[in-house]
Amino acid sequence: MDTVRSAIAQSGLPLLEARMIVGHVLNVSRAWMIAHDTDTIPADRLLQIQAMCKRRLSGEPMAYILGQREFMGLVFKTNPSVLIPRPDTELLVETAINLVKDRVDATVLDMGTGSGAIAVSIAHYCPQAKVMASDNSAQALAVARDNAHNLGVPLVLIESDWYAQIPSGKFDLIVSNPPYIHSADNHLEQGDLRFEPPQALTDFSDGLAAIRIIIAGAGGFLHAGGWLWLEHGWDQAENVRALLRKAGFVNVDSRKDLSGIERISGGQWVLPA
């Protein structure tokens, strides 16, 4: 007889991960599992649990196994066509929210949106803002569309290779978490990154190629006084600040994540003299 307790004990996984899988399959809470740990698990559900545990033991990320990940207090659908939302990126979203929360007519563009975690979060916490999200992957946009629908926020979605298909117009804020890992970085072959879409992780160059494109083109899509903020690698802040200043941005700054790493950099656009 297979019970909740035995399924968790025999999973081969850390307790937290085993409970997450069992709770997901049975659609029950952690408290329920503790109170009902001797309850029998139906055979079909047990097979699901065992299959998910096997996937996790092979290294597949929990976010793909469960099909979801929490971000900014919201639950987002995830699958292997999109980058897994990470806590570090919440700094970018919090910065964006603070810039537009008091503006009634704020317009925001999120480039390379993936799951839509950034754009949907901004739209959720700043419902007065008009948010557009772009990606060059139709599969990623489908996930973003589902997340916007599931969380009940309006979102304009555009399939575009950076600025190529963005409609003419001006934004108060452009944000992006672009691919910024150097193509030779061995982290691409480690951990969760092995399972995530390579084009969302690396620019297949020096890690700054996509960032250069975004910064160089931003002035044509920003209102005077508008802002551009980008997430980047742990050692890229100085280079990104230099690129922003060279492009004509002022009030250029970087902000640190909870680990004390300069995780995002941005600046304010002024019209050329």
Secondary structure, DSSP 8 states (H G I E B T S, - for coil): --BHHHHHHTS-S-HHHHHHHHHHHHT--HHHHHHTTTSB--HHHHHHHHHHHHHHHTT--HHHHHTEEEETTEEEE--TTS----GGGHHHHHHHHHHHTT-TT-EEEEES-TTSHHHHHHHHH-TTSEEEEEES-HHHHHHHHHHHHHTT---EEEE-STTTT--S--EEEEEE----B-TT-GGGGSGGGGGS-HHHHB-SSSS-HHHHHHHHHHGGGEEEEEEEEEE--TT-HHHHHHHHHHTTEEEEEEEE-TTS-EEEEEEEE----
